[in-house]
């Protein structure tokens, strides 16, 4: 499985993890959850350890945890951290999405 983090996203995540004082084996959970205006939405969460059935990736120096359900929707996704006039936050570019919405945080598969 491949998930891509831009250098800006990786730096932001690493900085946030340092500020939070996360545990040694901690990582970023990237998940797909039912909901959102297009059917699915992305979820990001810092966790101290992976679940037993997670895929564990090392992406740009960040440990990434992905559960089996989410993995089928996240292959090749790129996560970036952008700052615009409207604010700043993570964005997702998913080559597998068949539709999306204006907010950029939900998609249809």
Secondary structure, 3 states (H helix, E strand, C coil): CCCEECHHHHHHHHHHHHHHCCCCCCEEEEEEEECCCCCEEEEEEEECCCCCCCEEEEECCEEEEECHHHHHHHCCCEEEEEEECCEEEEEEECCCCCEECCCCCEEEC
